[in-house]
Amino acid sequence: MTLRTFLVPFAAAAVALAGCRPPADPPAAPVPAPVVPIAPAPQARWAQTWLQVESLLSESRFGAADSVLVAYTRVSEPMAGARAQLWRVLLRLEPRSTNGEVQPAIVLLDSLLADTTLRDLRAEGLLLRRGLAATDSLRRVDQRRRSSAVQQAADRADELRATRDSLARLGAELQRLKARLRTP
């Protein structure tokens, strides 16, 4: 028996068995994923928030803009919330929104810098803090200089008033002496 005669029955059996096999199942249609409302991506949420803040700032509504940023910090992840808080610090420095007080901005910035998890903003926050401290120091020096100038002006006015009173008394005394010399 040759190898060919030996393999022919096996080959015929393999072909017969392959023909008897049931056809493969058609591929299943993909199951659609359930529709779940997705929260906006952090960048999209920040973009929406920032547009709202810019609109309020253009109307000089600084308190409302600050409130929008506070609301954003409550619902955002820590890093994005820290960025919003940094913007709140900058809003407090806007001359049209405050009376020139730097201290509230410094307090807010110090609370931001106290959070040790926000390493990305630490350098920016520290630079801003140093600038605010210098600005506040210069503002206090200017206030002392102004109050000193006001005090000096008040002192000069008092001195001038005292000199006028003294001159008036001297003038009255001269008039009395002239009158006395006229009478024999």
C-alpha positions in Angstrom: 0.0 0.0 0.0 1.4 3.3 -1.0 1.1 6.6 0.9 -1.3 7.9 -1.7 -3.7 5.0 -1.4 -3.5 5.3 2.3 -4.3 9.1 2.4 -7.0 9.1 -0.2 -9.8 7.7 2.1 -8.9 10.1 4.8 -9.0 13.1 2.5 -12.4 11.9 1.2 -13.7 11.6 4.7 -12.4 15.1 5.6 -14.1 16.6 2.6 -17.3 14.8 3.4 -17.2 16.0 7.0 -16.5 19.6 6.0 -19.5 19.5 3.8 -21.7 18.2 6.6 -20.8 20.9 9.0 -23.6 23.5 9.6 -22.9 27.0 8.2 -21.3 29.5 10.5 -23.6 31.8 12.4 -23.9 35.2 10.7 -22.1 37.9 12.6 -24.2 39.4 15.3 -25.3 43.0 14.8 -23.5 45.3 17.2 -25.6 46.1 20.3 -26.0 49.9 20.6 -24.6 51.3 23.8 -27.2 52.8 26.1 -27.5 56.6 25.8 -26.2 58.1 29.0 -26.1 61.9 29.3 -22.4 62.7 29.5 -21.3 65.6 31.6 -19.3 68.2 29.5 -15.6 67.7 29.4 -13.7 69.8 31.9 -12.4 72.0 29.2 -15.9 72.6 27.7 -17.3 73.3 31.2 -14.4 75.8 31.8 -15.0 77.4 28.4 -18.7 77.9 29.2 -17.9 79.3 32.6 -15.3 81.6 31.2 -17.7 83.0 28.6 -20.2 83.7 31.3 -17.5 85.4 33.5 -16.3 87.5 30.5 -19.8 88.6 29.8 -20.4 89.7 33.4 -17.0 91.5 33.5 -17.9 93.4 30.4 -21.0 94.6 32.3 -18.8 95.5 35.4 -20.7 92.9 37.4 -17.7 91.7 39.4 -19.6 90.2 42.3 -21.7 88.0 39.9 -18.5 87.0 38.0 -17.0 86.0 41.3 -20.1 83.9 42.2 -19.9 82.1 38.9 -16.2 81.2 39.6 -17.1 80.0 43.1 -19.8 77.7 41.7 -17.3 76.3 39.2 -14.8 75.6 41.9 -17.4 73.5 43.8 -18.2 71.2 40.9 -14.8 70.9 39.1 -11.8 68.7 39.7 -9.2 70.3 42.1 -6.8 71.6 39.4 -9.5 73.4 37.4 -11.0 74.7 40.6 -7.7 76.1 41.6 -7.4 77.9 38.3 -10.8 79.4 38.9 -9.7 80.5 42.4 -6.6 82.1 40.9 -8.9 84.1 38.6 -11.0 85.1 41.6 -7.8 86.5 43.2 -7.1 88.5 40.0 -10.7 89.7 39.9 -10.3 91.1 43.4 -7.4 93.1 42.2 -9.4 94.8 39.4 -9.4 98.5 40.4 -13.0 98.9 39.2 -14.2 96.1 41.5 -12.6 97.1 44.8 -11.5 100.1 46.7 -7.9 99.3 46.2 -7.6 96.8 49.0 -5.1 94.0 48.3 -5.6 92.2 51.6 -8.7 90.2 50.6 -6.9 88.9 47.5 -3.9 88.0 49.6 -6.1 86.0 52.0 -7.7 84.1 49.1 -4.4 83.4 47.5 -2.9 82.2 50.8 -5.8 79.7 51.1 -5.0 78.5 47.6 -1.3 78.1 48.3 -2.1 76.2 51.5 -3.3 73.3 49.4 -0.2 71.3 48.9 -1.7 69.1 46.2 -1.7 71.9 43.6 1.9 71.8 42.7 1.2 73.0 39.1 -0.1 76.4 40.3 2.4 76.8 43.2 5.0 78.8 41.2 2.4 81.1 39.7 0.7 81.6 43.0 4.0 82.3 44.8 5.0 84.9 42.2 1.6 86.5 42.4 1.8 86.5 46.3 5.1 88.2 46.2 3.8 90.8 43.8 0.8 91.4 46.0 2.8 91.7 49.1 5.0 94.3 47.4 2.0 96.2 46.1 0.3 96.2 49.5 3.5 97.4 51.1 3.8 100.3 48.6 0.1 101.1 49.1 0.6 101.3 52.9 3.7 103.5 52.6 1.7 105.8 50.3 -1.2 105.9 52.8 1.2 106.8 55.6 2.8 109.5 53.4 -0.6 110.9 52.6 -1.8 110.8 56.1 1.5 112.4 57.2 1.0 115.1 54.6 -2.6 115.7 55.8 -1.3 115.9 59.3 1.4 118.4 58.4 -1.2 120.5 56.5 -3.5 120.4 59.6 -0.5 121.4 61.8 0.4 124.3 59.4 -3.2 125.5 59.4 -3.3 125.5 63.2 0.0 127.3 63.3 -1.3 129.9 60.8 -4.5 130.4 62.8 -2.5 130.9 66.0 -0.2 133.4 64.2 -3.3 135.3 62.8 -4.8 135.4 66.3 -1.5 136.7 67.7 -1.3 139.4 65.0 -4.9 140.4 65.7 -4.1 140.8 69.4 -1.0 142.8 68.5 -3.0 145.0 66.2 -5.6 145.6 68.9 -2.8 146.4 71.4 -1.3 148.9 68.9 -4.7 150.6 68.4 -5.1 150.9 72.2 -1.6 152.4 72.6 -2.2 154.9 69.7 -5.5 155.9 71.4 -3.7 156.4 74.7 -0.9 158.4 73.2 -3.4 160.8 71.5 -5.1 161.7 74.7 -3.2 164.3 76.7 
